[in-house]
Amino acid sequence: MIRKNAFATSISVVAMLASTAAMAQTDLAALYEAAKAEGQLTTIALPHDWCGYGAVIEGFKAKYPGITINELNPDAGSADEIEAIKANKGNTGPQAPDVIDVGLSFGPSAKAEGLLQPYKVSTWDTIPDSAKDAEGYWYGDYYGVLSFLVNTDIVSKVPTSWADLKASDYANAVALAGDPRASNQAIQAVYAAGLATGAADAKAAGEAGLAYFGELNKAGNFVPVIGKAASVAQGTTPIVIAWDYNVLAWRDGFAGNPKAEVVVPSDSVVAGVYVQAISAYAPHPNAAKLWMEYLYSDEGQLGWLAGYCHPIRFNDLAANGKIPQELLDKLPPAEAYAKAVFPTLEEQGAAKEVITTQWDAVVGANVQ
């Protein structure tokens, strides 16, 4: 995902890098002054208990005093954020959002509608190409990967891969955290299982994923209920497949009763991404840019990680030893995320079409 650059050793290259770093610092200082002159940043749909946003917002305010954060509708969804931009095109008042944090599909569509303005943060090159618009109109901010939450009070042999789940050790044990005919989380899980078979493209991965769950169901390993924290704790679904930020929080909620382990499967790591963008009509464009600089700095990225949402620059931070050990200790091993793939919208659509329309015929399990 993230590529490390080779260390430069020549004096000329080192000098050039030092000069570039100094220039970036000067630009950031100027940006802060411009943002302070605007005096405010308006956000939307940022609940404080989601991805550690409460602490992230406080971190920004502490780092950049003099900028008030006006928080609109913390419980809004991605579609609501887009509608807020549309409804306030000519409004520079407090109801006009400067920035948005939306699901991946909303980035390209909002760009196409002329609702966003481009901005490339200083750490642009460390954001994977597959998770950003080449022109800077939107860019991935954090992601989750499909993982297994395992009740180890019940399951003695912890599975480490999608292939492992086929074993007889896991009879009546495995559930999805949603109905794969409707839930994106479940659809992506089926897709991830298909990729683990070596499928060459998204359609093939969808078909392979269906065949995989067909086998799982026939073997009696698949439990056709929507898995939740409670079903894991009660043992009715001792293994649930879901986004890691969900299952890590569930695990913490157990407080050791039951004992549980979160596993990122070794044979296929599929990531689901949210994206950031700046409104084309932002009343405070400099504050918006400064906010983006903070979010994509090491400090901002680690703020999301503390809330169990993997920052988009995770591999870069890990490779450079920037992640505190206490955070790493709460997560699956960093190397487990190194193989994360970020399906494009086209790939997601192709897999979804196959999975939602053929689940009943191929798998035959009515998930409820």
Secondary structure, DSSP 8 states (H G I E B T S, - for coil): ---------SHHHHHHHHHHHHHHHHHHHHHHHHHHHH-EEEEES--TTSTTHHHHHHHHHHHSTT-EEEEE-TT--HHHHHHHHHHTTT--STTS-SEEEEETTHHHHHHHTT-EE----TTGGGS-GGGB-TTSS-EEEEEEEEEEEEETTT-SS---STGGGGSGGGTTTEEESS-TTT-HHHHHHHHHHHHTTT-SSHHHHHHHHHHHHHHHHHTT-EEEEE--HHHHHHTSSSEEEEEHHHHHHHHHHHTTSS-EEEE--TT--BEEEEEEEEETT-S-HHHHHHHHHHHTSHHHHHHHHHTT-EETTHHHHHHTT-S-HHHHTTSS-GGGGTT-B---HHHHHHHHHHHHHHHHHHT-----
